[in-house]
Amino acid sequence: MQLYDLRVTVERIEGRSVCGLQVGDWFEVTESSRVRIPEGRHFCLYAIQAVLPLLPRRCGAFPPTTGSSRTISSAVPIRTRAS
């Protein structure tokens, strides 16, 4: 079975990013288990946690389902502070 490297990219932010992410920020999963974040950047741990369950099917760890594509979308809940 062939495993693929994946890149997860922030495409849009609706509201305010409380963890400092910006559109275009990304991380990669390579060799099925290595997480790479660009030097000098960060990626919110909670955002990574939100997409981790979706990644095995996209990296080739499971057979593709009918109609599946290489692109997935996910939303990370936004925590707001009470005034």
FENMOUR-V931946 format. One record per residue. N is the residue number from 1. RES is the residue in one small letter. SS is DSSP state (~ for helix, > for strand, _ for the rest). PHI is phi in radians with two decimals (none if undefined). PSI is psi in radians with two decimals (NA if undefined). Layout:
n=N res=RES ss=SS phi=PHI psi=PSI
n=N res=RES ss=SS phi=PHI psi=PSI
//
This chain:
n=1 res=m ss=_ phi=none psi=2.32
n=2 res=q ss=_ phi=-1.60 psi=2.24
n=3 res=l ss=_ phi=-1.78 psi=2.51
n=4 res=y ss=_ phi=-1.89 psi=2.58
n=5 res=d ss=_ phi=-1.34 psi=2.56
n=6 res=l ss=> phi=-2.17 psi=2.57
n=7 res=r ss=> phi=-2.13 psi=2.24
n=8 res=v ss=> phi=-1.88 psi=2.14
n=9 res=t ss=> phi=-2.16 psi=2.44
n=10 res=v ss=_ phi=-1.32 psi=2.02
n=11 res=e ss=_ phi=-1.63 psi=-0.60
n=12 res=r ss=_ phi=-2.76 psi=2.73
n=13 res=i ss=_ phi=-2.25 psi=2.11
n=14 res=e ss=_ phi=-1.79 psi=2.02
n=15 res=g ss=_ phi=1.70 psi=-2.67
n=16 res=r ss=_ phi=-1.86 psi=2.34
n=17 res=s ss=_ phi=-1.44 psi=1.88
n=18 res=v ss=_ phi=-1.33 psi=-0.24
n=19 res=c ss=_ phi=-1.84 psi=0.11
n=20 res=g ss=_ phi=1.50 psi=0.14
n=21 res=l ss=_ phi=-1.22 psi=2.62
n=22 res=q ss=_ phi=-2.23 psi=2.70
n=23 res=v ss=_ phi=-0.99 psi=2.31
n=24 res=g ss=_ phi=1.74 psi=-0.31
n=25 res=d ss=_ phi=-1.10 psi=2.60
n=26 res=w ss=> phi=-2.66 psi=2.85
n=27 res=f ss=> phi=-2.44 psi=2.78
n=28 res=e ss=> phi=-2.13 psi=2.57
n=29 res=v ss=> phi=-1.97 psi=2.04
n=30 res=t ss=> phi=-2.11 psi=2.72
n=31 res=e ss=_ phi=0.90 psi=0.55
n=32 res=s ss=_ phi=1.17 psi=-0.14
n=33 res=s ss=_ phi=-2.59 psi=-0.04
n=34 res=r ss=> phi=-1.76 psi=2.21
n=35 res=v ss=> phi=-1.75 psi=2.25
n=36 res=r ss=> phi=-2.15 psi=2.25
n=37 res=i ss=> phi=-2.10 psi=2.40
n=38 res=p ss=_ phi=-0.96 psi=2.49
n=39 res=e ss=_ phi=-1.00 psi=2.36
n=40 res=g ss=_ phi=1.45 psi=0.00
n=41 res=r ss=_ phi=-2.01 psi=3.03
n=42 res=h ss=_ phi=-2.40 psi=2.93
n=43 res=f ss=_ phi=-2.49 psi=2.28
n=44 res=c ss=_ phi=-1.01 psi=2.21
n=45 res=l ss=~ phi=-1.03 psi=-0.65
n=46 res=y ss=~ phi=-1.22 psi=-0.58
n=47 res=a ss=~ phi=-1.21 psi=-0.72
n=48 res=i ss=~ phi=-1.08 psi=-0.77
n=49 res=q ss=~ phi=-1.05 psi=-0.62
n=50 res=a ss=~ phi=-1.17 psi=-0.57
n=51 res=v ss=~ phi=-1.74 psi=-0.26
n=52 res=l ss=~ phi=-0.94 psi=-0.74
n=53 res=p ss=~ phi=-1.12 psi=-0.34
n=54 res=l ss=~ phi=-1.52 psi=-0.29
n=55 res=l ss=~ phi=-1.30 psi=-0.64
n=56 res=p ss=~ phi=-0.98 psi=-0.69
n=57 res=r ss=~ phi=-1.16 psi=-0.58
n=58 res=r ss=~ phi=-1.40 psi=-0.43
n=59 res=c ss=~ phi=-1.51 psi=-0.07
n=60 res=g ss=_ phi=1.72 psi=0.13
n=61 res=a ss=_ phi=-1.23 psi=-0.39
n=62 res=f ss=_ phi=-2.21 psi=2.66
n=63 res=p ss=_ phi=-1.09 psi=2.52
n=64 res=p ss=_ phi=-1.14 psi=2.57
n=65 res=t ss=_ phi=-1.61 psi=2.84
n=66 res=t ss=_ phi=-1.04 psi=2.25
n=67 res=g ss=_ phi=1.41 psi=0.07
n=68 res=s ss=_ phi=-1.35 psi=2.68
n=69 res=s ss=_ phi=-2.22 psi=3.11
n=70 res=r ss=_ phi=-1.45 psi=-0.12
n=71 res=t ss=_ phi=-1.88 psi=2.32
n=72 res=i ss=_ phi=-2.21 psi=2.69
n=73 res=s ss=_ phi=-2.15 psi=2.51
n=74 res=s ss=_ phi=-2.55 psi=2.72
n=75 res=a ss=_ phi=-2.11 psi=2.44
n=76 res=v ss=_ phi=-1.86 psi=2.22
n=77 res=p ss=_ phi=-1.03 psi=2.49
n=78 res=i ss=_ phi=-1.76 psi=2.21
n=79 res=r ss=_ phi=-1.68 psi=2.19
n=80 res=t ss=_ phi=-1.93 psi=2.67
n=81 res=r ss=_ phi=-1.59 psi=2.46
n=82 res=a ss=_ phi=-1.29 psi=2.48
n=83 res=s ss=_ phi=-1.29 psi=NA
//
